[in-house]
């Protein structure tokens, strides 16, 4: 537990050093627990009032769905990124990336207090929105650092690693539209 708290504290104040330590001995189970906790946050924070058993059933289903979706997204992102990292000859580091990416999500825990700010009026709402955007940006930066530390890539190669799937998706979408529009032109009577 002490090691987890050291990693948690270190990630908030010295992420590079903490990522180096986590990379040497990746505690995957701790990362798994972080992803579970972060996944549960959204349904719990959006839970407003309790109206009986229907609300309890809905909350239970939304928590279950959030857990399932959170875990599957985490795993899919890691496997897909590892597949794309093979372009640079850096694949096979899934356990390390799963751990580092899970720890990179830890700033999301600050969304709880930020959501409480939204109950204090318009000015607090605006302030909470800016704080939420800051936390989002913080997590994005930590995930990019996790990719850099895991696959030992430069910043430019990391951006390339993140852009390639987006360009590929756009290209597949464009080709699919072009294919079907050409097919419909051929079949047009």
Beta strands, then each sheet from edge to edge (+ up, - down):
end
